[in-house]
Amino acid sequence: MTGQCRPVVLGLTGSIGMGKSTTASMFAELGVPVWDADAAVHRLYAPGGAAVAPLAAAFPDATGADGGVDRARLRACIAADPQALDRIEAIVHPLVAADRAEFLDQAARSGAPIVLFDVPLLFEGGLDAACDATIVVSAPQEVQRARVLSRPGMTEAHLAGILTRQMPDAEKRSRATHVIETTGLDEARTAVRQLVRLYARQEG
């Protein structure tokens, strides 16, 4: 990005059911370019995606009929081989990082003053180190549970399993630069607008 101003990088995260995707869309509505980590992986796994060939070479059973990576088959590979996850991450993580770097480069070329990294495991994966500031979305536990358990197919056991893999909300809040409460959409939207104004002024 020689000769270009690097955008201010905001990292957004939050536990399941806390309203992260809704909050990310609020930033996007205000013109902030958003890099979605989950969407990046979907692109890499889709037919023709950059992760398909190396994953197929390492795990021939992991591809589906459409030529893309079949996530269910990949999970089966992980279940059958304790070392499979490390091998998968060694293939996929650099590709995700390249996708993120290309996004940041494009944002710089377009003159965007700030960008948002939408990453479910921002702190767990250490990506907060690449951010100028971090934002955690949060809501009371009873609100979180009600939101998640209203999703089709979600159970108490499934929710408990997901939460064991995520950093506790209290720890995320303590590590974040900013916390956005998502109990009310209007209040959350106001907080997003304030942050966009704050960091847009810090450009350069």
GROMACS elastic network, one bead per residue, 0.5 to 0.9 nm:
[ bonds ]
;  ai    aj funct       b0    kb
    1     4     6  0.53898   500
    1     5     6  0.75123   500
    1     6     6  0.72179   500
    1   104     6  0.89932   500
    1   105     6  0.62450   500
    1   108     6  0.70052   500
    1   109     6  0.77349   500
    2     5     6  0.82156   500
    4   108     6  0.61928   500
    4   109     6  0.67333   500
    4   111     6  0.79443   500
    5   108     6  0.61871   500
    5   109     6  0.83864   500
    5   111     6  0.74298   500
    5   112     6  0.87880   500
    5   113     6  0.81067   500
    5   203     6  0.80156   500
    5   204     6  0.62113   500
    6     9     6  0.84995   500
    6   104     6  0.79653   500
    6   105     6  0.81447   500
    6   107     6  0.82856   500
    6   108     6  0.55575   500
    6   109     6  0.89505   500
    6   111     6  0.85638   500
    6   112     6  0.84885   500
    6   113     6  0.77503   500
    6   114     6  0.84555   500
    6   203     6  0.83474   500
    6   204     6  0.73505   500
    7   104     6  0.76925   500
    7   107     6  0.71997   500
    7   108     6  0.60455   500
    7   111     6  0.77965   500
    7   112     6  0.61082   500
    7   115     6  0.62664   500
    7   200     6  0.89968   500
    7   203     6  0.68163   500
    7   204     6  0.76906   500
    8   112     6  0.87215   500
    8   113     6  0.62350   500
    8   115     6  0.62692   500
    8   116     6  0.85372   500
    8   131     6  0.79003   500
    8   132     6  0.62822   500
    8   133     6  0.83539   500
    8   199     6  0.69593   500
    8   200     6  0.78777   500
    8   202     6  0.77107   500
    8   203     6  0.65255   500
    8   204     6  0.80810   500
    9   104     6  0.87732   500
    9   113     6  0.89864   500
    9   114     6  0.59276   500
    9   115     6  0.52022   500
    9   116     6  0.59629   500
    9   117     6  0.71335   500
    9   130     6  0.77169   500
    9   131     6  0.50397   500
    9   132     6  0.52712   500
    9   133     6  0.68433   500
    9   134     6  0.86092   500
   10   114     6  0.73220   500
   10   115     6  0.61824   500
   10   117     6  0.61326   500
   10   118     6  0.86575   500
   10   128     6  0.88543   500
   10   131     6  0.56130   500
   10   132     6  0.59649   500
   10   133     6  0.50962   500
   10   134     6  0.56093   500
   10   135     6  0.71196   500
   10   199     6  0.87785   500
   11   115     6  0.85996   500
   11   116     6  0.57847   500
   11   118     6  0.62589   500
   11   119     6  0.71294   500
   11   122     6  0.72383   500
   11   127     6  0.81141   500
   11   128     6  0.65055   500
   11   130     6  0.84140   500
   11   131     6  0.57499   500
   11   132     6  0.77966   500
   11   133     6  0.63220   500
   11   135     6  0.59373   500
   11   136     6  0.84056   500
   12    20     6  0.73525   500
   12    23     6  0.86837   500
   12    24     6  0.75368   500
   12   116     6  0.67824   500
   12   117     6  0.59230   500
   12   119     6  0.61684   500
   12   120     6  0.78840   500
   12   122     6  0.74804   500
   12   133     6  0.89099   500
   12   134     6  0.60050   500
   12   136     6  0.59525   500
   12   137     6  0.76091   500
   13    20     6  0.63330   500
   13   117     6  0.85160   500
   13   118     6  0.62917   500
   13   119     6  0.55189   500
   13   120     6  0.52238   500
   13   121     6  0.69235   500
   13   122     6  0.60502   500
   13   123     6  0.81852   500
   13   134     6  0.78450   500
   13   135     6  0.63453   500
   13   136     6  0.50795   500
   13   137     6  0.64703   500
   13   172     6  0.84654   500
   14    17     6  0.81892   500
   14    18     6  0.60246   500
   14    19     6  0.75280   500
   14    20     6  0.58686   500
   14   119     6  0.83846   500
   14   120     6  0.62995   500
   14   121     6  0.80589   500
   14   122     6  0.85532   500
   14   135     6  0.82638   500
   14   136     6  0.52251   500
   14   137     6  0.50613   500
   14   138     6  0.64931   500
   14   169     6  0.73635   500
   14   172     6  0.75411   500
   14   173     6  0.89258   500
   15    18     6  0.57259   500
   15    19     6  0.84078   500
   15    20     6  0.78970   500
   15   120     6  0.71179   500
   15   121     6  0.85173   500
   15   136     6  0.86134   500
   15   137     6  0.78518   500
   15   138     6  0.76203   500
   15   144     6  0.86798   500
   15   163     6  0.76593   500
   15   166     6  0.67533   500
   15   167     6  0.77243   500
   15   168     6  0.77720   500
   15   169     6  0.65293   500
   15   172     6  0.87080   500
   16    19     6  0.77009   500
   16    20     6  0.79903   500
   16   120     6  0.82431   500
   16   144     6  0.74560   500
   16   148     6  0.71887   500
   16   159     6  0.85538   500
   16   162     6  0.78970   500
   16   163     6  0.76824   500
   16   166     6  0.85641   500
   17    20     6  0.76582   500
   17   138     6  0.87312   500
   17   139     6  0.84712   500
   17   143     6  0.81569   500
   17   145     6  0.71586   500
   17   146     6  0.83958   500
   17   147     6  0.56857   500
   17   148     6  0.52865   500
   18    21     6  0.87414   500
   18   137     6  0.59408   500
   18   138     6  0.51415   500
   18   139     6  0.57186   500
   18   140     6  0.86016   500
   18   141     6  0.89670   500
   18   143     6  0.81865   500
   18   144     6  0.57544   500
   18   147     6  0.81792   500
   18   148     6  0.88591   500
   18   181     6  0.85868   500
   18   182     6  0.68678   500
   18   183     6  0.86321   500
   19    22     6  0.53246   500
   19    23     6  0.61104   500
   19    24     6  0.86224   500
   19   137     6  0.64520   500
   19   138     6  0.73514   500
   19   139     6  0.81440   500
   19   144     6  0.86389   500
   19   181     6  0.89488   500
   19   182     6  0.62350   500
   19   183     6  0.86979   500
   20    23     6  0.51004   500
   20    24     6  0.60770   500
   20    25     6  0.86481   500
   20   118     6  0.78979   500
   20   120     6  0.82195   500
   20   136     6  0.81534   500
   20   137     6  0.59969   500
   20   138     6  0.84476   500
   20   182     6  0.87026   500
   21    24     6  0.50281   500
   21    25     6  0.62698   500
   21    26     6  0.87631   500
   21   118     6  0.80030   500
   22    25     6  0.52029   500
   22    26     6  0.65446   500
   22   185     6  0.88769   500
   23    26     6  0.50405   500
   23    27     6  0.66860   500
   23    28     6  0.88428   500
   23   137     6  0.76944   500
   23   180     6  0.86807   500
   23   182     6  0.80533   500
   23   185     6  0.87757   500
   23   188     6  0.73042   500
   23   189     6  0.75654   500
   23   192     6  0.76374   500
   24    27     6  0.52281   500
   24    28     6  0.63767   500
   24    29     6  0.87450   500
   24    34     6  0.72674   500
   24    36     6  0.88005   500
   24   116     6  0.78200   500
   24   117     6  0.88741   500
   24   118     6  0.68075   500
   25    29     6  0.60812   500
   25    30     6  0.87104   500
   25    34     6  0.84122   500
   26    29     6  0.50823   500
   26    30     6  0.66011   500
   26    32     6  0.88936   500
   26   188     6  0.86959   500
   26   189     6  0.65045   500
   26   192     6  0.69287   500
   26   193     6  0.84471   500
   27    30     6  0.52525   500
   27    31     6  0.67422   500
   27    32     6  0.54567   500
   27    33     6  0.79128   500
   27    34     6  0.76397   500
   27   115     6  0.89586   500
   27   116     6  0.77291   500
   27   189     6  0.86409   500
   27   192     6  0.65360   500
   27   193     6  0.78286   500
   27   196     6  0.76436   500
   28    31     6  0.50909   500
   28    33     6  0.61462   500
   28    34     6  0.63451   500
   28   116     6  0.86567   500
   29    32     6  0.72716   500
   30   192     6  0.89231   500
   30   193     6  0.77262   500
   30   196     6  0.80068   500
   31    34     6  0.89725   500
   31   112     6  0.87810   500
   32   112     6  0.74661   500
   32   113     6  0.83575   500
   32   114     6  0.64355   500
   32   115     6  0.55984   500
   32   116     6  0.68298   500
   32   196     6  0.80702   500
   33   103     6  0.87061   500
   33   107     6  0.70465   500
   33   112     6  0.75158   500
   33   114     6  0.75138   500
   33   115     6  0.50606   500
   33   116     6  0.62769   500
   33   117     6  0.87545   500
   34   103     6  0.87765   500
   34   115     6  0.59967   500
   34   117     6  0.59873   500
   34   118     6  0.67880   500
   35    39     6  0.81112   500
   35    40     6  0.78091   500
   35   100     6  0.69668   500
   35   103     6  0.69616   500
   35   104     6  0.85077   500
   35   115     6  0.77650   500
   35   116     6  0.61732   500
   35   118     6  0.58786   500
   35   119     6  0.83390   500
   36    39     6  0.52493   500
   36    40     6  0.62195   500
   36    41     6  0.88895   500
   36   100     6  0.88990   500
   36   116     6  0.84329   500
   36   117     6  0.62900   500
   36   119     6  0.64621   500
   37    40     6  0.50599   500
   37    41     6  0.64753   500
   37    42     6  0.88028   500
   37    96     6  0.76373   500
   37   100     6  0.81770   500
   37   117     6  0.74407   500
   37   118     6  0.61128   500
   37   119     6  0.53108   500
   37   120     6  0.76309   500
   38    41     6  0.52563   500
   38    42     6  0.63772   500
   38    43     6  0.88027   500
   38   118     6  0.83421   500
   38   119     6  0.74184   500
   38   120     6  0.80230   500
   39    43     6  0.62560   500
   39    44     6  0.86884   500
   40    43     6  0.51191   500
   40    44     6  0.63048   500
   40    45     6  0.87119   500
   40    96     6  0.65547   500
   40    99     6  0.69594   500
   40   100     6  0.81014   500
   41    44     6  0.50057   500
   41    45     6  0.61308   500
   41    46     6  0.85324   500
   41    51     6  0.85540   500
   41    92     6  0.80366   500
   41    95     6  0.87467   500
   41    96     6  0.67609   500
   42    45     6  0.51057   500
   42    46     6  0.59829   500
   42    49     6  0.85311   500
   43    46     6  0.52101   500
   43    47     6  0.83687   500
   43    48     6  0.87382   500
   43    49     6  0.59240   500
   43    50     6  0.81560   500
   43    51     6  0.87454   500
   44    47     6  0.82205   500
   44    48     6  0.79130   500
   44    50     6  0.51492   500
   44    51     6  0.50291   500
   44    52     6  0.69180   500
   44    68     6  0.88222   500
   44    69     6  0.86440   500
   44    92     6  0.81927   500
   44    95     6  0.77276   500
   44    96     6  0.78890   500
   44    99     6  0.89422   500
   45    48     6  0.79214   500
   45    49     6  0.54360   500
   45    50     6  0.73169   500
   45    51     6  0.57196   500
   45    52     6  0.56967   500
   45    68     6  0.57178   500
   45    70     6  0.79002   500
   45    71     6  0.84481   500
   46    49     6  0.51171   500
   46    50     6  0.85205   500
   46    51     6  0.83856   500
   46    52     6  0.73468   500
   46    66     6  0.86590   500
   46    67     6  0.78077   500
   46    69     6  0.64272   500
   46    70     6  0.88826   500
   47    50     6  0.88877   500
   47    52     6  0.70789   500
   47    66     6  0.65869   500
   47    67     6  0.51140   500
   47    69     6  0.73639   500
   48    51     6  0.83894   500
   48    52     6  0.67540   500
   48    53     6  0.83163   500
   48    67     6  0.75437   500
   48    68     6  0.69403   500
   49    52     6  0.56069   500
   49    53     6  0.80581   500
   49    68     6  0.74207   500
   49    69     6  0.88440   500
   50    53     6  0.68762   500
   50    54     6  0.79184   500
   50    92     6  0.89336   500
   50    95     6  0.72620   500
   51    54     6  0.57786   500
   51    55     6  0.59878   500
   51    56     6  0.83799   500
   51    68     6  0.89358   500
   51    69     6  0.80865   500
   51    91     6  0.72934   500
   51    92     6  0.63242   500
   51    95     6  0.71378   500
   52    55     6  0.53509   500
   52    56     6  0.59001   500
   52    57     6  0.85369   500
   52    63     6  0.75885   500
   52    67     6  0.79195   500
   52    68     6  0.60465   500
   52    69     6  0.58978   500
   53    56     6  0.50947   500
   53    57     6  0.61409   500
   53    58     6  0.87098   500
   53    68     6  0.89902   500
   54    57     6  0.50824   500
   54    58     6  0.63129   500
   54    59     6  0.84674   500
   54    91     6  0.70238   500
   54    92     6  0.89080   500
   55    58     6  0.50930   500
   55    59     6  0.56775   500
   55    60     6  0.75434   500
   55    62     6  0.73513   500
   55    63     6  0.82272   500
   55    69     6  0.77479   500
   55    88     6  0.71141   500
   55    91     6  0.71830   500
   55    92     6  0.83440   500
   56    61     6  0.72397   500
   56    62     6  0.62468   500
   56    63     6  0.62655   500
   56    69     6  0.77442   500
   57    60     6  0.58178   500
   58    62     6  0.88734   500
   58    87     6  0.82272   500
   58    88     6  0.83861   500
   59    62     6  0.55294   500
   59    63     6  0.81332   500
   59    74     6  0.78785   500
   59    77     6  0.74779   500
   59    84     6  0.88340   500
   59    88     6  0.89984   500
   60    63     6  0.67566   500
   61    64     6  0.81366   500
   61    70     6  0.88018   500
   61    73     6  0.67350   500
   61    74     6  0.77855   500
   61    77     6  0.79259   500
   62    68     6  0.86290   500
   62    69     6  0.58571   500
   62    70     6  0.56446   500
   62    71     6  0.73886   500
   62    72     6  0.80707   500
   62    75     6  0.85878   500
   62    76     6  0.84549   500
   62    77     6  0.74003   500
   63    66     6  0.79784   500
   63    67     6  0.60495   500
   63    68     6  0.55327   500
   63    70     6  0.51049   500
   63    71     6  0.83571   500
   63    73     6  0.73129   500
   63    74     6  0.80397   500
   64    67     6  0.55021   500
   64    68     6  0.57000   500
   64    69     6  0.59112   500
   64    70     6  0.50079   500
   64    71     6  0.87934   500
   64    73     6  0.80589   500
   65    68     6  0.74927   500
   65    70     6  0.85606   500
   66    69     6  0.84985   500
   66    70     6  0.89175   500
   67    70     6  0.86680   500
   69    72     6  0.88920   500
   69    73     6  0.80726   500
   69    74     6  0.75139   500
   70    73     6  0.53416   500
   70    74     6  0.62225   500
   70    75     6  0.87421   500
   71    75     6  0.61012   500
   71    76     6  0.85682   500
   72    75     6  0.51065   500
   72    76     6  0.63156   500
   72    77     6  0.87863   500
   73    77     6  0.63480   500
   73    78     6  0.87711   500
   74    77     6  0.50292   500
   74    78     6  0.64080   500
   74    79     6  0.87265   500
   74    88     6  0.89579   500
   75    78     6  0.50180   500
   75    79     6  0.61985   500
   75    80     6  0.86549   500
   75    85     6  0.88803   500
   76    80     6  0.61913   500
   76    81     6  0.86376   500
   77    80     6  0.51581   500
   77    81     6  0.61385   500
   77    82     6  0.88220   500
   77    84     6  0.66750   500
   77    85     6  0.85210   500
   78    81     6  0.52179   500
   78    82     6  0.62005   500
   78    83     6  0.74420   500
   78    84     6  0.50684   500
   78    85     6  0.57375   500
   78    88     6  0.88249   500
   79    82     6  0.67225   500
   79    84     6  0.82394   500
   80    84     6  0.81247   500
   81    84     6  0.52903   500
   81    85     6  0.80786   500
   82    85     6  0.69052   500
   82    86     6  0.83946   500
   83    86     6  0.56037   500
   83    87     6  0.66240   500
   83    88     6  0.89116   500
   84    87     6  0.51122   500
   84    88     6  0.61151   500
   84    89     6  0.86062   500
   85    88     6  0.50240   500
   85    89     6  0.60789   500
   85    90     6  0.84917   500
   86    89     6  0.51666   500
   86    90     6  0.61212   500
   86    91     6  0.87524   500
   87    90     6  0.50919   500
   87    91     6  0.64784   500
   87    92     6  0.87652   500
   88    91     6  0.52134   500
   88    92     6  0.60562   500
   88    93     6  0.82671   500
   89    92     6  0.50263   500
   89    93     6  0.53721   500
   89    94     6  0.83186   500
   90    93     6  0.59482   500
   90    94     6  0.71073   500
   91    94     6  0.65236   500
   91    95     6  0.71331   500
   92    95     6  0.52125   500
   92    96     6  0.61959   500
   92    97     6  0.86717   500
   93    96     6  0.50662   500
   93    97     6  0.61575   500
   93    98     6  0.86382   500
   94    98     6  0.61648   500
   94    99     6  0.86298   500
   95    98     6  0.50336   500
   95    99     6  0.62125   500
   95   100     6  0.86245   500
   96    99     6  0.50353   500
   96   100     6  0.62058   500
   96   101     6  0.86274   500
   97   100     6  0.50499   500
   97   101     6  0.61291   500
   97   102     6  0.86294   500
   98   101     6  0.50264   500
   98   102     6  0.61579   500
   98   103     6  0.85882   500
   99   102     6  0.52162   500
   99   103     6  0.62906   500
   99   104     6  0.87733   500
  100   103     6  0.50656   500
  100   104     6  0.62637   500
  100   105     6  0.86320   500
  100   117     6  0.85400   500
  101   104     6  0.50784   500
  101   105     6  0.61171   500
  101   106     6  0.86113   500
  102   105     6  0.50116   500
  102   106     6  0.61446   500
  102   107     6  0.85649   500
  103   106     6  0.51752   500
  103   107     6  0.61920   500
  103   108     6  0.86695   500
  104   107     6  0.50466   500
  104   108     6  0.61935   500
  104   109     6  0.86728   500
  104   115     6  0.77315   500
  105   108     6  0.51077   500
  105   109     6  0.62528   500
  105   110     6  0.86702   500
  106   109     6  0.50679   500
  106   110     6  0.62002   500
  106   111     6  0.86962   500
  106   112     6  0.89423   500
  107   110     6  0.50919   500
  107   111     6  0.63006   500
  107   112     6  0.54048   500
  107   113     6  0.83434   500
  107   114     6  0.83509   500
  107   115     6  0.73752   500
  108   111     6  0.51197   500
  108   112     6  0.59263   500
  108   113     6  0.78971   500
  109   112     6  0.77789   500
  111   114     6  0.89405   500
  112   115     6  0.70575   500
  112   200     6  0.89255   500
  113   199     6  0.78977   500
  113   200     6  0.55875   500
  113   201     6  0.83448   500
  113   202     6  0.82428   500
  113   203     6  0.54617   500
  113   204     6  0.80546   500
  114   196     6  0.78285   500
  114   199     6  0.68296   500
  114   200     6  0.61960   500
  114   203     6  0.73982   500
  117   122     6  0.87501   500
  117   131     6  0.82181   500
  118   122     6  0.81367   500
  119   122     6  0.51051   500
  119   123     6  0.88469   500
  119   127     6  0.83261   500
  120   123     6  0.85839   500
  120   124     6  0.87911   500
  120   166     6  0.86745   500
  121   124     6  0.50412   500
  121   125     6  0.57315   500
  121   126     6  0.82426   500
  121   127     6  0.82205   500
  121   166     6  0.71853   500
  121   167     6  0.81258   500
  122   125     6  0.55336   500
  122   126     6  0.61784   500
  122   127     6  0.52222   500
  122   128     6  0.57474   500
  122   134     6  0.88359   500
  123   127     6  0.62527   500
  123   128     6  0.56866   500
  123   129     6  0.85341   500
  123   167     6  0.78360   500
  123   172     6  0.75253   500
  123   175     6  0.84159   500
  124   127     6  0.79147   500
  124   128     6  0.88227   500
  124   166     6  0.75427   500
  124   167     6  0.68394   500
  125   128     6  0.80095   500
  126   129     6  0.60540   500
  126   130     6  0.81667   500
  127   130     6  0.54522   500
  127   131     6  0.71239   500
  128   131     6  0.51825   500
  128   132     6  0.81137   500
  128   133     6  0.78075   500
  128   134     6  0.66882   500
  129   132     6  0.79288   500
  130   133     6  0.89939   500
  131   134     6  0.66423   500
  133   176     6  0.76716   500
  133   177     6  0.56788   500
  133   178     6  0.77796   500
  134   175     6  0.82254   500
  134   176     6  0.51952   500
  134   177     6  0.50432   500
  134   178     6  0.63176   500
  134   179     6  0.85369   500
  135   173     6  0.84814   500
  135   176     6  0.56436   500
  135   177     6  0.60045   500
  135   179     6  0.55848   500
  135   180     6  0.70731   500
  136   169     6  0.86377   500
  136   172     6  0.66756   500
  136   173     6  0.61946   500
  136   175     6  0.87816   500
  136   176     6  0.60396   500
  136   177     6  0.80792   500
  136   178     6  0.64055   500
  136   180     6  0.61766   500
  136   181     6  0.85231   500
  137   173     6  0.83502   500
  137   178     6  0.86758   500
  137   179     6  0.58114   500
  137   181     6  0.58828   500
  137   182     6  0.64675   500
  137   188     6  0.89068   500
  138   141     6  0.88513   500
  138   144     6  0.84256   500
  138   169     6  0.72632   500
  138   173     6  0.79128   500
  138   179     6  0.69719   500
  138   180     6  0.62177   500
  138   181     6  0.50616   500
  138   182     6  0.59935   500
  138   183     6  0.80373   500
  139   142     6  0.82400   500
  139   143     6  0.62914   500
  139   144     6  0.62699   500
  139   180     6  0.85762   500
  139   181     6  0.56884   500
  139   182     6  0.56425   500
  139   183     6  0.56860   500
  140   143     6  0.53238   500
  140   144     6  0.63237   500
  140   145     6  0.87870   500
  140   181     6  0.87984   500
  140   183     6  0.77261   500
  141   145     6  0.61309   500
  141   146     6  0.85734   500
  142   145     6  0.51626   500
  142   146     6  0.61550   500
  142   147     6  0.86274   500
  143   146     6  0.51831   500
  143   147     6  0.61936   500
  143   148     6  0.86789   500
  143   183     6  0.75296   500
  144   147     6  0.52620   500
  144   148     6  0.62426   500
  144   149     6  0.85675   500
  145   148     6  0.52452   500
  145   149     6  0.59078   500
  145   150     6  0.84020   500
  145   156     6  0.88080   500
  145   159     6  0.82717   500
  146   149     6  0.53576   500
  146   150     6  0.61554   500
  147   150     6  0.54230   500
  147   151     6  0.71114   500
  148   151     6  0.55659   500
  148   154     6  0.69937   500
  148   155     6  0.86503   500
  148   159     6  0.74675   500
  149   152     6  0.78570   500
  149   153     6  0.83495   500
  149   154     6  0.54736   500
  149   155     6  0.62607   500
  149   156     6  0.71843   500
  149   159     6  0.77611   500
  150   153     6  0.86084   500
  150   154     6  0.72136   500
  151   154     6  0.55896   500
  151   155     6  0.88068   500
  152   155     6  0.88849   500
  154   157     6  0.83650   500
  154   158     6  0.63500   500
  154   159     6  0.70007   500
  155   158     6  0.51569   500
  155   159     6  0.61770   500
  155   160     6  0.85586   500
  156   159     6  0.51687   500
  156   160     6  0.61349   500
  156   161     6  0.86809   500
  157   160     6  0.50788   500
  157   161     6  0.62409   500
  157   162     6  0.87409   500
  158   161     6  0.51073   500
  158   162     6  0.63158   500
  158   163     6  0.87338   500
  159   162     6  0.51399   500
  159   163     6  0.62269   500
  159   164     6  0.87515   500
  160   163     6  0.51871   500
  160   164     6  0.63580   500
  161   164     6  0.53331   500
  161   165     6  0.69429   500
  162   165     6  0.54860   500
  162   166     6  0.67493   500
  163   166     6  0.51158   500
  163   167     6  0.76636   500
  163   168     6  0.76463   500
  164   167     6  0.77080   500
  164   168     6  0.83944   500
  166   169     6  0.84188   500
  167   170     6  0.83945   500
  167   171     6  0.66889   500
  167   172     6  0.66357   500
  168   171     6  0.54133   500
  168   172     6  0.64442   500
  168   173     6  0.87901   500
  169   172     6  0.50802   500
  169   173     6  0.61428   500
  169   174     6  0.86226   500
  170   173     6  0.51380   500
  170   174     6  0.62500   500
  170   175     6  0.87911   500
  171   174     6  0.50485   500
  171   175     6  0.62940   500
  171   176     6  0.86752   500
  172   175     6  0.51996   500
  172   176     6  0.60944   500
  173   176     6  0.52623   500
  173   177     6  0.83058   500
  173   178     6  0.78765   500
  173   179     6  0.63645   500
  174   177     6  0.83663   500
  175   178     6  0.88662   500
  176   179     6  0.66130   500
  178   195     6  0.88307   500
  180   187     6  0.85989   500
  180   188     6  0.61762   500
  180   191     6  0.65686   500
  180   192     6  0.78740   500
  181   184     6  0.74874   500
  181   185     6  0.89330   500
  181   187     6  0.75721   500
  181   188     6  0.61462   500
  181   191     6  0.85121   500
  182   185     6  0.61699   500
  182   186     6  0.87843   500
  182   187     6  0.73239   500
  182   188     6  0.53968   500
  182   189     6  0.88223   500
  183   187     6  0.80265   500
  183   188     6  0.78028   500
  184   187     6  0.54223   500
  184   188     6  0.62638   500
  184   189     6  0.86844   500
  185   188     6  0.50366   500
  185   189     6  0.60115   500
  185   190     6  0.85522   500
  186   189     6  0.50979   500
  186   190     6  0.62034   500
  186   191     6  0.86821   500
  187   190     6  0.51062   500
  187   191     6  0.62798   500
  187   192     6  0.87188   500
  188   191     6  0.50791   500
  188   192     6  0.62489   500
  188   193     6  0.87268   500
  189   192     6  0.50641   500
  189   193     6  0.62674   500
  189   194     6  0.86837   500
  190   193     6  0.51630   500
  190   194     6  0.62720   500
  190   195     6  0.87645   500
  191   194     6  0.51197   500
  191   195     6  0.63098   500
  191   196     6  0.87178   500
  192   195     6  0.51813   500
  192   196     6  0.62037   500
  192   197     6  0.86552   500
  193   196     6  0.51542   500
  193   197     6  0.62204   500
  193   198     6  0.85641   500
  194   197     6  0.52104   500
  194   198     6  0.60920   500
  194   199     6  0.87358   500
  195   199     6  0.61078   500
  195   200     6  0.82761   500
  196   199     6  0.54404   500
  196   200     6  0.58186   500
  196   201     6  0.85043   500
  197   200     6  0.52692   500
  197   201     6  0.63467   500
  197   202     6  0.89429   500
  198   201     6  0.56024   500
  198   202     6  0.68698   500
  199   203     6  0.67799   500
  200   203     6  0.55307   500
  201   204     6  0.87520   500
